[in-house]
Amino acid sequence: ETFSRKAIELKPNYASAYANLGIILKDLGKLKDAKKYTKKALAIKNDFVAAYSNLGIILNSLGEIEEAKLALEKAIELLPNFSPAYYHFGILFKDIGKIKESNLALRKSIELNPKYAEAYNILGTNYEDLGNIKEAEVNYYKSIKLNNKDISAFINLGNINKKLGNFYKAIEFYEKGLEINKLSTIAI
């Protein structure tokens, strides 16, 4: 945060510094400030695709769904093959309970970037929510194959096995999650 603020102080029209500060503030849970700085980045550079996509995430987190959709649509308008914007649309639709639309957006994200592990993981959670355990597992395993350092797919596989009564297998997945992040309370 300090570095981005210093960059802004030194170069007040440096859009990337504002966008980076927006991301940092989002991660810190300071969503209103994140929105303000991301919008400032866009005021400086109105074709900043990643900033529009990040603004979409921030607005979605603030519950400003229509505005979030507009920001993500703008990112896609500027760069139709920008996989993260489709991924963020997938999250947005999932958050508002539109699983079919979420799956379409996530599949488009994966089509554009077949190595997008997080998209496979969220797609897996969607299938799990729909009761399609087999398809959920397939997507979780794809996520792990692409990024075996992300705890969430391991936890999701553990949860599925726990629900199915496969407790030993569930424990194996939870333990793998703990190997990745020994401080995780999710895997305990």
Backbone as CSV, one residue per row, in Angstrom:
resi,resn,N_x,N_y,N_z,CA_x,CA_y,CA_z,C_x,C_y,C_z
1,GLU,0.836,-1.190,0.000,0.000,0.000,0.000,0.882,1.256,0.000
2,THR,1.890,1.241,0.846,2.786,2.395,0.964,3.498,2.678,-0.354
3,PHE,3.960,1.614,-1.016,4.669,1.772,-2.288,3.768,2.414,-3.339
4,SER,2.522,1.945,-3.443,1.586,2.511,-4.420,1.278,3.972,-4.106
5,ARG,1.099,4.290,-2.835,0.829,5.686,-2.458,2.030,6.580,-2.792
6,LYS,3.234,6.062,-2.587,4.443,6.825,-2.909,4.538,7.022,-4.423
7,ALA,4.205,5.983,-5.198,4.230,6.087,-6.661,3.248,7.156,-7.136
8,ILE,2.085,7.207,-6.518,1.071,8.223,-6.863,1.579,9.618,-6.521
9,GLU,2.227,9.720,-5.368,2.772,11.011,-4.935,3.834,11.503,-5.928
10,LEU,4.685,10.598,-6.382,5.759,10.956,-7.309,5.261,11.207,-8.732
11,LYS,4.235,10.436,-9.100,3.714,10.531,-10.472,2.181,10.469,-10.414
12,PRO,1.529,11.604,-10.171,0.080,11.646,-9.938,-0.792,11.149,-11.105
13,ASN,-0.251,11.057,-12.290,-1.039,10.568,-13.431,-0.651,9.153,-13.853
14,TYR,-0.123,8.381,-12.917,0.309,7.009,-13.180,-0.859,6.061,-12.858
15,ALA,-1.613,5.731,-13.864,-2.841,4.935,-13.696,-2.586,3.596,-13.018
16,SER,-1.489,2.943,-13.358,-1.199,1.623,-12.770,-1.031,1.701,-11.255
17,ALA,-0.468,2.787,-10.761,-0.298,2.932,-9.308,-1.663,3.008,-8.622
18,TYR,-2.589,3.753,-9.208,-3.947,3.834,-8.652,-4.640,2.472,-8.709
19,ALA,-4.478,1.786,-9.846,-5.103,0.464,-10.000,-4.521,-0.533,-9.001
20,ASN,-3.196,-0.502,-8.835,-2.561,-1.404,-7.865,-3.005,-1.102,-6.441
21,LEU,-3.128,0.156,-6.125,-3.613,0.537,-4.799,-5.054,0.050,-4.613
22,GLY,-5.849,0.148,-5.655,-7.220,-0.373,-5.596,-7.254,-1.854,-5.279
23,ILE,-6.376,-2.624,-5.896,-6.311,-4.074,-5.648,-5.895,-4.344,-4.202
24,ILE,-4.876,-3.631,-3.757,-4.397,-3.809,-2.379,-5.503,-3.486,-1.382
25,LEU,-6.179,-2.374,-1.588,-7.260,-1.984,-0.677,-8.417,-2.983,-0.716
26,LYS,-8.705,-3.514,-1.899,-9.744,-4.559,-2.004,-9.358,-5.756,-1.144
27,ASP,-8.113,-6.180,-1.281,-7.645,-7.335,-0.514,-7.653,-7.076,0.993
28,LEU,-7.526,-5.815,1.373,-7.580,-5.439,2.793,-9.015,-5.231,3.286
29,GLY,-9.982,-5.377,2.356,-11.383,-5.199,2.729,-11.842,-3.754,2.737
30,LYS,-11.025,-2.853,2.244,-11.384,-1.430,2.189,-11.998,-1.146,0.817
31,LEU,-13.205,-1.659,0.635,-13.825,-1.683,-0.690,-14.168,-0.298,-1.234
32,LYS,-14.663,0.585,-0.394,-15.013,1.928,-0.886,-13.768,2.679,-1.362
33,ASP,-12.686,2.547,-0.612,-11.430,3.175,-1.044,-10.901,2.492,-2.302
34,ALA,-11.030,1.185,-2.371,-10.589,0.436,-3.557,-11.345,0.919,-4.795
35,LYS,-12.637,1.115,-4.634,-13.468,1.620,-5.727,-12.981,3.006,-6.166
36,LYS,-12.727,3.875,-5.202,-12.298,5.245,-5.491,-10.987,5.256,-6.287
37,TYR,-10.008,4.484,-5.857,-8.703,4.497,-6.525,-8.747,3.795,-7.881
38,THR,-9.555,2.765,-7.994,-9.681,2.083,-9.287,-10.362,3.002,-10.293
39,LYS,-11.380,3.734,-9.837,-12.039,4.698,-10.725,-11.075,5.823,-11.117
40,LYS,-10.201,6.201,-10.212,-9.200,7.226,-10.525,-8.261,6.706,-11.622
41,ALA,-7.873,5.449,-11.539,-7.030,4.847,-12.585,-7.734,4.922,-13.932
42,LEU,-9.030,4.653,-13.930,-9.811,4.679,-15.176,-10.027,6.099,-15.681
43,ALA,-10.061,7.066,-14.777,-10.177,8.469,-15.198,-8.902,8.909,-15.926
44,ILE,-7.786,8.338,-15.512,-6.504,8.668,-16.141,-6.333,7.895,-17.458
45,LYS,-6.726,6.638,-17.423,-6.541,5.765,-18.592,-7.848,5.009,-18.820
46,ASN,-8.693,5.528,-19.703,-10.047,4.977,-19.852,-10.118,3.698,-20.679
47,ASP,-8.976,3.180,-21.111,-8.980,1.897,-21.827,-8.205,0.831,-21.039
48,PHE,-8.154,0.969,-19.728,-7.403,0.107,-18.821,-8.254,-1.129,-18.504
49,VAL,-8.086,-2.152,-19.304,-8.923,-3.355,-19.248,-8.892,-4.007,-17.864
50,ALA,-7.719,-4.250,-17.340,-7.613,-4.912,-16.030,-8.279,-4.089,-14.932
51,ALA,-8.194,-2.767,-15.025,-8.839,-1.919,-14.014,-10.361,-2.046,-14.081
52,TYR,-10.913,-2.132,-15.292,-12.362,-2.350,-15.412,-12.755,-3.688,-14.790
53,SER,-11.960,-4.716,-15.069,-12.244,-6.032,-14.508,-12.156,-6.004,-12.980
54,ASN,-11.112,-5.350,-12.452,-10.966,-5.234,-11.000,-12.095,-4.407,-10.386
55,LEU,-12.514,-3.372,-11.098,-13.641,-2.572,-10.613,-14.897,-3.445,-10.533
56,GLY,-15.053,-4.328,-11.502,-16.183,-5.260,-11.467,-16.185,-6.114,-10.211
57,ILE,-15.021,-6.598,-9.824,-14.900,-7.410,-8.595,-15.278,-6.572,-7.375
58,ILE,-14.724,-5.379,-7.322,-14.958,-4.493,-6.176,-16.447,-4.151,-6.060
59,LEU,-17.052,-3.761,-7.178,-18.471,-3.390,-7.160,-19.345,-4.586,-6.794
60,ASN,-18.986,-5.762,-7.280,-19.728,-6.965,-6.912,-19.653,-7.177,-5.398
61,SER,-18.462,-7.008,-4.837,-18.285,-7.170,-3.392,-19.078,-6.138,-2.599
62,LEU,-19.284,-4.966,-3.194,-20.086,-3.918,-2.545,-21.583,-4.118,-2.761
63,GLY,-21.943,-5.124,-3.549,-23.352,-5.382,-3.844,-23.905,-4.486,-4.937
64,GLU,-23.043,-3.801,-5.640,-23.449,-2.913,-6.735,-23.394,-3.721,-8.045
65,ILE,-24.344,-4.632,-8.159,-24.316,-5.655,-9.205,-24.407,-5.069,-10.611
66,GLU,-25.351,-4.174,-10.842,-25.506,-3.624,-12.196,-24.264,-2.852,-12.627
67,GLU,-23.690,-2.094,-11.699,-22.470,-1.351,-12.003,-21.310,-2.315,-12.257
68,ALA,-21.271,-3.405,-11.488,-20.228,-4.418,-11.673,-20.334,-5.031,-13.068
69,LYS,-21.563,-5.342,-13.478,-21.766,-5.903,-14.821,-21.262,-4.931,-15.888
70,LEU,-21.574,-3.653,-15.716,-21.132,-2.646,-16.696,-19.607,-2.581,-16.780
71,ALA,-18.950,-2.637,-15.647,-17.479,-2.587,-15.639,-16.900,-3.811,-16.346
72,LEU,-17.456,-4.991,-16.065,-16.956,-6.208,-16.702,-17.259,-6.212,-18.202
73,GLU,-18.438,-5.723,-18.558,-18.775,-5.614,-19.984,-17.815,-4.678,-20.707
74,LYS,-17.427,-3.587,-20.041,-16.485,-2.640,-20.640,-15.122,-3.311,-20.857
75,ALA,-14.684,-4.097,-19.882,-13.413,-4.815,-20.030,-13.462,-5.738,-21.246
76,ILE,-14.573,-6.445,-21.402,-14.723,-7.373,-22.527,-14.862,-6.618,-23.846
77,GLU,-15.541,-5.487,-23.810,-15.668,-4.658,-25.013,-14.281,-4.207,-25.493
78,LEU,-13.445,-3.802,-24.553,-12.103,-3.326,-24.895,-11.164,-4.462,-25.319
79,LEU,-11.336,-5.620,-24.694,-10.468,-6.761,-24.997,-11.298,-8.049,-24.900
80,PRO,-11.939,-8.430,-26.010,-12.873,-9.568,-25.995,-12.280,-10.895,-25.523
81,ASN,-10.975,-11.056,-25.579,-10.347,-12.307,-25.156,-9.741,-12.228,-23.757
82,PHE,-10.216,-11.277,-22.954,-9.681,-11.095,-21.608,-10.358,-12.075,-20.650
83,SER,-9.713,-13.210,-20.463,-10.258,-14.302,-19.661,-10.670,-13.916,-18.242
84,PRO,-9.879,-13.097,-17.514,-10.289,-12.752,-16.147,-11.651,-12.066,-16.048
85,ALA,-12.029,-11.275,-17.044,-13.338,-10.613,-16.989,-14.464,-11.653,-17.018
86,TYR,-14.307,-12.687,-17.835,-15.322,-13.745,-17.875,-15.337,-14.514,-16.551
87,TYR,-14.157,-14.760,-16.001,-14.066,-15.416,-14.697,-14.811,-14.593,-13.638
88,HIS,-14.579,-13.281,-13.639,-15.245,-12.427,-12.649,-16.755,-12.360,-12.881
89,PHE,-17.161,-12.442,-14.152,-18.593,-12.567,-14.431,-19.122,-13.866,-13.830
90,GLY,-18.341,-14.931,-13.950,-18.742,-16.213,-13.357,-18.954,-16.108,-11.866
91,ILE,-18.068,-15.403,-11.188,-18.202,-15.186,-9.740,-19.444,-14.343,-9.447
92,LEU,-19.611,-13.272,-10.197,-20.757,-12.387,-9.998,-22.071,-13.165,-10.143
93,PHE,-22.188,-13.918,-11.231,-23.426,-14.680,-11.442,-23.628,-15.723,-10.346
94,LYS,-22.553,-16.360,-9.912,-22.666,-17.332,-8.814,-23.186,-16.637,-7.559
95,ASP,-22.623,-15.458,-7.282,-23.013,-14.714,-6.083,-24.496,-14.344,-6.071
96,ILE,-25.072,-14.128,-7.245,-26.494,-13.748,-7.289,-27.390,-14.947,-7.620
97,GLY,-26.810,-16.159,-7.580,-27.595,-17.376,-7.732,-27.925,-17.776,-9.158
98,LYS,-27.234,-17.189,-10.120,-27.467,-17.535,-11.529,-26.368,-18.502,-11.980
99,ILE,-26.544,-19.765,-11.572,-25.507,-20.770,-11.782,-25.318,-21.081,-13.274
100,LYS,-26.390,-21.130,-14.027,-26.272,-21.417,-15.460,-25.424,-20.346,-16.156
101,GLU,-25.711,-19.085,-15.856,-24.947,-17.986,-16.433,-23.501,-18.007,-15.932
102,SER,-23.326,-18.367,-14.664,-21.990,-18.483,-14.095,-21.186,-19.532,-14.852
103,ASN,-21.794,-20.686,-15.086,-21.103,-21.755,-15.809,-20.708,-21.319,-17.216
104,LEU,-21.601,-20.602,-17.900,-21.283,-20.121,-19.250,-20.087,-19.172,-19.222
105,ALA,-20.078,-18.260,-18.272,-18.970,-17.305,-18.166,-17.665,-18.022,-17.815
106,LEU,-17.734,-18.963,-16.886,-16.533,-19.699,-16.490,-16.001,-20.551,-17.639
107,ARG,-16.902,-21.169,-18.379,-16.470,-21.970,-19.537,-15.796,-21.087,-20.589
108,LYS,-16.321,-19.874,-20.786,-15.705,-18.946,-21.730,-14.315,-18.553,-21.229
109,SER,-14.196,-18.314,-19.941,-12.904,-17.988,-19.351,-11.901,-19.116,-19.600
110,ILE,-12.351,-20.344,-19.398,-11.491,-21.519,-19.601,-11.171,-21.705,-21.085
111,GLU,-12.142,-21.445,-21.942,-11.901,-21.530,-23.386,-10.773,-20.573,-23.789
112,LEU,-10.788,-19.382,-23.224,-9.772,-18.377,-23.545,-8.438,-18.662,-22.855
113,ASN,-8.506,-19.294,-21.698,-7.293,-19.630,-20.944,-7.473,-21.001,-20.302
114,PRO,-7.148,-22.060,-21.036,-7.346,-23.422,-20.519,-6.561,-23.744,-19.245
115,LYS,-5.653,-22.877,-18.857,-4.863,-23.120,-17.644,-5.360,-22.306,-16.451
116,TYR,-6.588,-21.849,-16.521,-7.165,-21.008,-15.463,-7.716,-21.904,-14.348
117,ALA,-6.831,-22.306,-13.443,-7.176,-23.250,-12.383,-8.353,-22.776,-11.540
118,GLU,-8.363,-21.496,-11.183,-9.424,-20.968,-10.330,-10.791,-21.091,-10.992
119,ALA,-10.837,-20.941,-12.313,-12.114,-21.064,-13.028,-12.643,-22.491,-12.927
120,TYR,-11.748,-23.470,-13.058,-12.177,-24.865,-12.900,-12.704,-25.109,-11.487
121,ASN,-12.044,-24.530,-10.492,-12.473,-24.732,-9.113,-13.870,-24.161,-8.874
122,ILE,-14.113,-22.944,-9.340,-15.439,-22.334,-9.159,-16.487,-23.108,-9.960
123,LEU,-16.116,-23.543,-11.149,-17.028,-24.372,-11.947,-17.376,-25.641,-11.164
124,GLY,-16.389,-26.208,-10.496,-16.636,-27.375,-9.644,-17.626,-27.074,-8.534
125,THR,-17.488,-25.921,-7.896,-18.429,-25.572,-6.821,-19.841,-25.396,-7.374
126,ASN,-19.926,-24.870,-8.589,-21.252,-24.726,-9.211,-21.889,-26.087,-9.433
127,TYR,-21.116,-27.018,-9.978,-21.662,-28.359,-10.206,-22.027,-29.032,-8.890
128,GLU,-21.218,-28.810,-7.886,-21.540,-29.368,-6.565,-22.853,-28.782,-6.054
129,ASP,-23.037,-27.476,-6.222,-24.282,-26.823,-5.805,-25.487,-27.399,-6.543
130,LEU,-25.259,-27.807,-7.792,-26.342,-28.397,-8.594,-26.543,-29.884,-8.301
131,GLY,-25.686,-30.452,-7.460,-25.803,-31.869,-7.112,-25.091,-32.792,-8.083
132,ASN,-24.331,-32.245,-9.004,-23.595,-33.054,-9.978,-22.178,-33.277,-9.437
133,ILE,-22.067,-34.249,-8.542,-20.819,-34.497,-7.827,-19.707,-34.942,-8.772
134,LYS,-20.032,-35.805,-9.722,-19.009,-36.293,-10.669,-18.367,-35.137,-11.425
135,GLU,-19.205,-34.239,-11.969,-18.686,-33.102,-12.727,-17.919,-32.155,-11.811
136,ALA,-18.368,-32.022,-10.579,-17.645,-31.194,-9.605,-16.246,-31.762,-9.383
137,GLU,-16.175,-33.071,-9.159,-14.876,-33.714,-8.935,-13.942,-33.540,-10.126
138,VAL,-14.468,-33.724,-11.325,-13.662,-33.565,-12.543,-13.028,-32.178,-12.570
139,ASN,-13.813,-31.159,-12.270,-13.305,-29.789,-12.305,-12.328,-29.500,-11.170
140,TYR,-12.576,-30.055,-9.994,-11.632,-29.881,-8.892,-10.281,-30.513,-9.232
141,TYR,-10.327,-31.722,-9.817,-9.076,-32.385,-10.194,-8.339,-31.604,-11.283
142,LYS,-9.081,-31.014,-12.223,-8.440,-30.181,-13.247,-7.771,-28.972,-12.596
143,SER,-8.456,-28.385,-11.635,-7.899,-27.239,-10.914,-6.592,-27.619,-10.225
144,ILE,-6.594,-28.759,-9.553,-5.397,-29.228,-8.844,-4.268,-29.547,-9.821
145,LYS,-4.628,-30.149,-10.942,-3.606,-30.479,-11.942,-2.900,-29.212,-12.436
146,LEU,-3.652,-28.131,-12.570,-3.091,-26.873,-13.052,-2.382,-26.079,-11.956
147,ASN,-2.857,-26.232,-10.717,-2.260,-25.487,-9.604,-2.415,-26.299,-8.321
148,ASN,-1.408,-27.119,-8.051,-1.490,-27.979,-6.866,-1.048,-27.272,-5.585
149,LYS,-0.944,-25.950,-5.649,-0.597,-25.159,-4.462,-1.792,-24.369,-3.929
150,ASP,-2.950,-24.532,-4.572,-4.155,-23.830,-4.137,-4.969,-24.768,-3.251
151,ILE,-5.128,-24.380,-2.024,-5.777,-25.225,-1.024,-7.259,-25.485,-1.319
152,SER,-7.941,-24.555,-1.973,-9.400,-24.621,-2.074,-9.923,-25.858,-2.799
153,ALA,-9.282,-26.290,-3.876,-9.766,-27.479,-4.583,-9.599,-28.728,-3.713
154,PHE,-8.516,-28.804,-2.946,-8.324,-29.935,-2.032,-9.417,-29.950,-0.968
155,ILE,-9.714,-28.785,-0.428,-10.764,-28.687,0.594,-12.113,-29.080,-0.010
156,ASN,-12.381,-28.607,-1.224,-13.650,-28.940,-1.876,-13.778,-30.440,-2.107
157,LEU,-12.681,-31.092,-2.515,-12.722,-32.547,-2.681,-12.899,-33.243,-1.331
158,GLY,-12.284,-32.710,-0.301,-12.486,-33.258,1.037,-13.935,-33.135,1.468
159,ASN,-14.537,-31.995,1.195,-15.939,-31.779,1.574,-16.877,-32.727,0.836
160,ILE,-16.625,-32.934,-0.452,-17.461,-33.873,-1.221,-17.370,-35.268,-0.622
161,ASN,-16.159,-35.712,-0.357,-15.985,-37.057,0.184,-16.583,-37.192,1.577
162,LYS,-16.505,-36.144,2.350,-17.130,-36.153,3.682,-18.645,-36.324,3.543
163,LYS,-19.247,-35.550,2.611,-20.699,-35.650,2.385,-21.105,-37.049,1.927
164,LEU,-20.220,-37.684,1.145,-20.518,-39.022,0.624,-20.193,-40.130,1.631
165,GLY,-19.666,-39.739,2.788,-19.330,-40.729,3.811,-17.973,-41.367,3.615
166,ASN,-17.179,-40.859,2.691,-15.822,-41.358,2.442,-14.849,-40.587,3.348
167,PHE,-14.932,-40.871,4.631,-14.210,-40.057,5.604,-12.694,-40.156,5.479
168,TYR,-12.177,-41.352,5.201,-10.721,-41.495,5.073,-10.197,-40.725,3.860
169,LYS,-10.951,-40.782,2.776,-10.548,-40.040,1.580,-10.666,-38.533,1.835
170,ALA,-11.710,-38.136,2.552,-11.872,-36.720,2.908,-10.669,-36.251,3.716
171,ILE,-10.257,-37.056,4.679,-9.106,-36.701,5.517,-7.848,-36.548,4.665
172,GLU,-7.673,-37.432,3.675,-6.509,-37.330,2.783,-6.465,-35.971,2.091
173,PHE,-7.629,-35.535,1.580,-7.666,-34.240,0.892,-7.435,-33.085,1.862
174,TYR,-8.025,-33.171,3.048,-7.803,-32.125,4.047,-6.326,-32.060,4.439
175,GLU,-5.694,-33.235,4.595,-4.275,-33.261,4.942,-3.416,-32.644,3.834
176,LYS,-3.788,-32.915,2.583,-3.056,-32.303,1.465,-3.214,-30.785,1.509
177,GLY,-4.403,-30.331,1.854,-4.628,-28.898,2.015,-3.774,-28.320,3.119
178,LEU,-3.667,-29.040,4.228,-2.841,-28.575,5.345,-1.358,-28.570,5.001
179,GLU,-0.936,-29.498,4.129,0.463,-29.489,3.679,0.769,-28.190,2.937
180,ILE,-0.209,-27.689,2.208,-0.034,-26.448,1.452,-0.027,-25.252,2.392
181,ASN,-0.965,-25.264,3.331,-1.091,-24.142,4.253,-1.305,-24.692,5.655
182,LYS,-0.237,-24.812,6.374,-0.278,-25.415,7.716,-1.106,-24.609,8.711
183,LEU,-1.372,-23.345,8.393,-2.153,-22.486,9.287,-3.630,-22.444,8.936
184,SER,-4.027,-23.191,7.915,-5.414,-23.140,7.463,-6.359,-23.741,8.489
185,THR,-7.387,-22.995,8.811,-8.430,-23.534,9.683,-9.523,-24.181,8.855
186,ILE,-9.522,-23.929,7.546,-10.530,-24.506,6.661,-10.355,-26.015,6.580
187,ALA,-9.108,-26.484,6.545,-8.834,-27.908,6.375,-8.905,-28.688,7.666
188,ILE,-9.129,-28.002,8.773,-9.155,-28.698,10.073,-10.553,-29.171,10.377
